[in-house]
Amino acid sequence: MRESTSCPQCGELERIAVHANVGSGVRYMCKGCGKTWTVRGAVAGADSPGLTIEGNRASLVSKPSNGPPRAEDVMSDFGLSEDDWIIEKVRPGMHEMGYKDAKGEGRKMRLYNLKLWLIRRVPAKCEWPQIAGAVIKSWKPKVRLPRKKMKRAVVIPDMHVGYRRTDDGTEPMHDLAACAIASRIIRDQEPDLVVLLGDNLDLADWSDKFIVTPDCKFLTQDSLNFLASWIHGWRSSTDRVVYLEGNHEWRLPKALASNCQAAYGLKPANLPDANPALSIPNLLGLDDLEVEWVGGFPKNHDWINENLRARHADELAKQPGQTVGKSLQHSRASSAFGHAHRVESAHTTVHGFDKIRVYGAYCFGTLARLDDLGPPSGGKETNWQQCVGIIDYMDESPHLFNVQQHLIYDGKCIVEGTLYESEVT
């Protein structure tokens, strides 16, 4: 067993196992002279008799013996002393070996061994191994790039089209520069779908909840004219437009139900399928513009694909980033929504029975003005952001989509490397 415990060239006890093969043995390298040698018959991973020293730690396995060996005797066999080493752990071992005696009869013999783990009493200085730089090899990612038709939707958040009177005339509550950028993005993208997330009209003078100051009264007609003209301006650039009712559009039917019930739901004679006379779809002429109206706030929504629906939302959190968190609390689908006037996004992972699903919530801000002439905000400084959303999705992968939230800063917006800068003042 000498070759298994020390270097056959210099007798050094410290060695390193550098290679092992089942059946052929274990190859060691001497830490003194660098000589390598093989212990035949040893099995990879098995505890063969020998000593291994790595820095300030060592492990050793005794030779098989007829009786249980003592730790101090095993250490002495390998030239180690308890004056220099502390025994950290001991593991005794025993196995039976079969043999034939002089009469040819089968016998069994018990053989014992002992494995020790040691630590130096006085730590020796250890040299850290040199670490070479990375070896760079060519690597080609295996990713399929199928040629499939991608669809695109442009998302228009709360515009709050409306006006207020000032000493200089009327001022829009909506941001003309932001609206111009949104319109140009629609024309350039030529999307398959445009979604108006609701509150595209402010309708301040129809509110039954807040005190409406005289400067916002009797300006509904101007608001209707602008929004209808704005939609008409880019309508030829897309195949489908969906307009979701928000809580501000809902102000009109609520006001009629509260103050003039006789006019609520009133339709022209002999036109049972027509929109009510005093309704947002009729007043904006959405049928003529070929715009799909989705009423029924707050439960109304439109599915972009099987895992993403557009809605106006009615939840609202005070702190930035928390509204999307509230939206995800009981979510079983992703949602793109407005109402909060902030740009936020968050995701949650749900571990179901058959697969893992990831749901997202995306709030797209507003296109209203952010200064004091914007929509009434309770007298507080607004914590709003302006944004236009772009969503890519596929019919072939009904749960797959990608959301881009493009913020508008002071009449400027970057979309896929292109700068949009509005000249509206």
Secondary structure, DSSP 4 states (H G I P E B T S, - for coil): -HHHHS-TTT----EEEEEEETTTEEEEEETTT--EEEETT--TTS--SEEEEETTEEEEEPPPBSSPPPHHHHHHHTT--TTTEEEEEEEEEEEEEEEE-TTS-EEEEEEEEEEEEEEESSPPP-PPPP-PPP--------------PPEEEEEE-B--B-EEEETTEEEESB-HHHHHHHHHHHHHH--SEEEE-S--B--GGG-SSSPPPGGGTT-HHHHHHHHHHHHHHHGGG-SEEEEE--TTTTHHHHHHHHH-GGGTT---TT-TTSPPTTSHHHHHTTTTTT-EEE-STTS-EEEEETTEEEE------SSTTHHHHHHHTT-SSEEEE-SS-SEEEEEEEEE-SS-EEEEEEEEE-BSB--STTSS--TTSPP---EEEEEEEE-SSSTT-EEEEEEEEBTTEEEETTEEEE----
